[in-house]
Amino acid sequence: MLLYQQRSRVEVAKPQVFSGKMEEVGMFINIACLYIRMKITDEAATTRMAWVLSYVQGGVAEVWKDNLLDELAKEESEVEIAK
C-alpha cells in the first residue's frame, strides 16, 4: 500500500485532447499509458478506457469514438480491453 501512496503523489501530465492527427497518435498513447500506470491502475479496465476516450474529441477521432461506443453498447465490438 505504501508504494501506491508514493506513486499517487507524483505529478503526471495528462494527455492533450486527441482529434485523430496521425502525427500526434504516438504521443497521445504514450502519455495516456503513463498516466494510467501512475495514477489509475486500480480502476476497472472499462473505467480506464472511458478515461482515455474522454480525451478523444473532434475530427476523425470523434467519429471513431462514437462508432466504438455504439459497438460497445450493442456488445458488437471486437476491441479487446487491455489489462
C-alpha positions in Angstrom: 0.0 0.0 0.0 2.9 2.4 0.7 4.2 2.0 -2.9 0.8 3.0 -4.2 0.6 6.0 -1.9 4.0 7.2 -3.1 3.1 6.8 -6.7 -0.1 8.7 -6.4 1.7 11.8 -5.2 3.8 12.0 -8.3 2.7 14.7 -10.8 2.0 13.2 -14.2 0.9 15.1 -17.3 -2.5 14.3 -18.7 -2.7 13.9 -22.5 -3.8 16.7 -24.7 -7.2 16.2 -26.5 -6.7 13.9 -29.4 -8.5 14.7 -32.7 -7.1 12.0 -34.8 -4.0 13.6 -36.3 -1.6 10.8 -37.2 1.5 12.7 -36.1 0.1 13.0 -32.6 -1.2 9.4 -32.0 2.1 8.1 -30.6 2.5 10.9 -28.1 -1.2 10.6 -27.1 -0.9 6.8 -26.5 2.4 7.2 -24.6 1.1 9.9 -22.3 -2.2 8.2 -21.7 -0.5 4.9 -20.8 1.9 6.6 -18.5 -0.9 8.4 -16.7 -2.9 5.2 -16.3 0.2 3.3 -14.9 0.9 6.1 -12.4 -2.5 7.3 -11.4 -5.4 4.9 -12.2 -4.0 1.4 -12.1 -6.6 0.2 -9.5 -9.6 1.2 -11.6 -11.5 -1.3 -13.7 -10.5 -1.7 -17.4 -13.7 -0.1 -18.6 -13.1 2.9 -16.3 -9.6 3.3 -17.7 -10.9 3.0 -21.3 -13.6 5.6 -20.6 -11.0 8.0 -19.2 -8.9 7.6 -22.3 -11.9 8.1 -24.6 -12.8 11.3 -22.7 -9.7 12.8 -24.3 -10.7 11.7 -27.9 -12.5 14.7 -29.2 -13.1 16.3 -32.6 -12.0 15.4 -36.1 -11.9 11.8 -37.3 -11.2 10.6 -33.8 -14.6 11.7 -32.6 -16.3 9.7 -35.3 -14.2 6.6 -34.4 -15.0 7.1 -30.7 -18.7 7.4 -31.4 -18.7 4.2 -33.5 -16.7 2.3 -30.9 -19.1 3.4 -28.1 -22.1 2.3 -30.2 -20.5 -1.1 -30.8 -19.7 -1.5 -27.1 -23.2 -0.6 -26.1 -24.5 -3.3 -28.5 -21.8 -5.7 -27.4 -20.7 -6.0 -31.1 -17.1 -4.6 -30.7 -14.1 -6.8 -31.5 -11.9 -4.4 -29.4 -10.1 -6.3 -26.6 -9.7 -4.4 -23.4 -6.1 -4.4 -22.3 -5.4 -5.2 -18.6 
